[in-house]
Amino acid sequence: MNLKRLAALVIGLGLGSTALWAQWSFGVKGGLNASKMKWEAMDPKFKVGAQVGGFATYHLNEEWSLQTELLYALQGCRFEVWESLDEKDKFMAKDNLHYLNIPVLARFQFAGGLYFELGPQVGFLLGEYQKYKDERHRIEDTKPVDVALAGGVGYAFNEHLEWNFRYVHGFLPTRKSLNDDFKSMNRSMQLSLGYRF
């Protein structure tokens, strides 16, 4: 009798853990992001960088899920620098900001594979430098944390492969400057391909 109860308990726990695990899915993703900054003093332009990382999704039901990601992203912007009034003395400089981004997104899956997502993102600065005239200079006044709102749409081709377009709107100044003209905030448009295991 005790063996029967023990067997029933083991089977019940096994089925329960399988059902719980089925609510989770994991994957990897990568792609490109076109980033710039809202920066009144410099009139920045978009620059293209890479993003790559992984994600974990908790499925609440067939439509709703929560997804968190761990992504490396190269962000920043391009801007023109004038050394004099002569057109020949104009050149393009780049701000390169390396972030570890952690978005937490609520996701709604429509019928047919289309989905919508929205949620906050926190970014941790890994490194930063400014490049112009083939020279690299470290940026000393960049803040270590960025806070943003991320939203996007995507399409799941099947249970494994999906693509995603996302816009990320930063709210905190990236620099420590107190002058409003030199406050710069991150903006990104991201296109990525993901594979769910």
N, C-alpha and C positions, 0 to 999 in steps of 0.2 A: 504493500500500500504506500509506504514511504517513497519507494522508487518511482511509482506512478506519479505521485505528487511532484517529486523532484523533476521528473521528465517533463511534466506539464508546465512547471515553472520555467525551466530552461527554454522550452519551445516558445512560451509566451513572451519571455524577455527577448528572445531572438527575433520574433516577429515584430515586437514593438520597436526595437532598435533599428530594424530594417525600414520600417515605416518612417521613423524619425529621420534616418539618413537619407531616405528618398526625397525629403523636403529640401535638401541641400544639393547644390551643384557647383562645380568649380571649373575654371578655365583660364586661358591666357589670351592676351590681346596685344595688338600693336598697330601703329599707323603714323599719321602725320598731324601736326597741329600748326595752323597759321596763327601766330601770336603778335600782339602789339600792346601798346600801353596808352591809356588816356593820360596825356602829358602835354599840358597847354604850352609849355615853353619850347618844345622841340618839334612839334608836328610829326610824330613818329609814323613809320610805315610798317606794314606786316612783314614778318620774317617767318620762314618755314623751318620747323624742327621736328624731331622724332619723339614718339612716346611709346613706351612698352611696359608691360606688367602683367598682373594677374587679377582675378576677381573671384568672389564667393557670393553665391546667390541663395537666399532663403525663400522658398516658395510658400507663400501663405495659402494660395489656392491656384486655380488654373489661370486666373487673370492677374492677380496681384503678387508682387514679390519685392524683397528688399535686397539690394546689391551693394556690396562694398568692394572697393578696388584699391590696389597698391600700384601706383604708376610712376615711373620715371618720365619726366617731360623736360625737353629743352624749350624754354620760352624766352621772351624778350621782345626786341623790336629793332628796326633800322631807322636811322635818322640822318639828315644832311648836316654837314658841318662846313662852315665857311671860314677860311683862314684870312680872306680879304674880300673886297667887293668884286674882284675879278672872278668871272665864271670858271676859269681854269683852276682856281684854288678851292673849288667845292668838291667834297668827297663824301662817301657814305660810310657811316660808322654803325656798329652793331653793339647792342647790349645783349649778352647771353646769360640767362638765368637758369640754373639747373635746379629743378624741384623734385621732391618726392611727394606726390599728391595722393590724398586719401578721400575720395568722394564716397558719400553714403546716399544712395538713390532709391526712391520709391519708383517702382516700375509697373506699368499697366500694359498687359498683353492683349491686343485686339485679335479678333479672328483673322486667320490668314497669314499670321507671322509678323504683322506690324506692331510695334510697341512704342510707348512714350515713357520718358523718365525725367525725374526732377528731384533735386536734393542739394544739401550743402557739401562743400569741399574745403578741406584744410590742406595747405601746401607747406612743406618744410624745405627751406633753402639749403641746397647741398653745396653750391658754389656759384660764383658770379665773376664775370670779367667783361670788359669793354674792348672791342677790337676795331682799330682803324689804321690805315696805311700799313697793313701787315704786322702791326704791333698789338700785343695784348697787355691790358692794364687791369689790375684788380679793382673792382668797385667796392669801396670801403663802407658805404653808408646804406647798404641794402638791409631791410628788415628780415629777420629769420623766419617769420611765419606769414602766410598769406591766407585769407579767408574769402571764399567765393561761393556763388550759386551756380550750379550746373544743371542744364536742361538739354534734352535732345530727343531724337527719334531714331529708330533702328528697324531692321528687318531680319527675322530669323528664317534662314532658308530651310533649315531642318533642325533637329534637336541638338546639333553640334555647331554648325557654322552660322555666323551672323555678322552684319555690318552695322555701324553706328555713326551718326553725326551728332555732335554735341557742341553747345556754346557754353563757355565758362566766363562769368562776369565777376571780376575781383572787386572787393569793397574796401580793402585796406591799402593805404599808400605803400608802395614797395620801398621807398626811400625815407630816411629820417629827417629830411628837410622840412622846415617849418613854413617855407614860402609856398603859397598856393600854386604859383606858376610852375614849381618844380615837383609837385606831388604827382607821382605816376602810379597808375593802377593797372593791373593785368587784365587783358582781354584775350580770349583764345577761341578759335573755331577748330574742332578736332574731327578727323575722319579716321575710323579704325576698323579693323577686321578682327573678330574674336572666334575662338574655338572652345566649345564647352565639352568637357570630358564626359 
